[in-house]
């Protein structure tokens, strides 16, 4: 992965996290900040993954490539399956 990928603490996910019940600060989604809303999610359980989502790292940090789509910043070695 290149340096356009940033770690967001907790991200903006609608999925079950390993740290449920723990009080922690989440980084705001940069796409939501730019759009001035809170509608974008990194991942929604059983539904979708954001086009800027790159990975979840232990403990619950999301690697985000906003404003670059994940296909622009990830190499084949960064992925566990082909996206192309």
CORPE-V852416 format. One record per residue. N is the residue number from 0. RES is the residue in one small letter. PHI is phi in whole degrees, 0 to 359 (none if undefined). PSI is psi as a letter, one per 40 degrees, with the letter a starting at -180 (999 if undefined). Layout:
BEGIN
[[N/RES/PHI/PSI] [N/RES/PHI/PSI]]
END
This chain:
BEGIN
[[0/x/none/i] [1/x/260/a] [2/x/284/e] [3/x/281/e] [4/x/270/h] [5/x/240/i] [6/x/273/h] [7/x/252/h] [8/x/295/h] [9/x/81/d] [10/x/59/a] [11/x/232/g] [12/x/252/i] [13/x/246/f] [14/x/225/i] [15/x/284/h] [16/x/256/i] [17/x/295/d] [18/x/254/f] [19/x/308/h] [20/x/84/e] [21/x/262/h] [22/x/281/h] [23/x/207/i] [24/x/268/h] [25/x/259/i] [26/x/286/h] [27/x/290/i] [28/x/297/h] [29/x/295/d] [30/x/291/d] [31/x/296/d] [32/x/300/d] [33/x/296/d] [34/x/276/e] [35/x/69/f] [36/x/217/a] [37/x/223/f] [38/x/268/d] [39/x/277/h] [40/x/235/i] [41/x/295/d] [42/x/206/i] [43/x/236/h] [44/x/308/h] [45/x/71/e] [46/x/235/c] [47/x/201/i] [48/x/229/h] [49/x/299/i] [50/x/291/e] [51/x/256/e] [52/x/289/h] [53/x/244/d] [54/x/183/i] [55/x/251/h] [56/x/248/i] [57/x/292/h] [58/x/267/h] [59/x/57/f] [60/x/262/h] [61/x/258/h] [62/x/269/h] [63/x/237/h] [64/x/252/e] [65/x/308/h] [66/x/264/e] [67/x/262/h] [68/x/299/i] [69/x/305/d] [70/x/295/d] [71/x/281/d] [72/x/250/e] [73/x/268/i] [74/x/261/i] [75/x/302/d] [76/x/290/d] [77/x/281/e] [78/x/251/i] [79/x/265/e] [80/x/203/i] [81/x/284/h] [82/x/259/e] [83/x/261/999]]
END
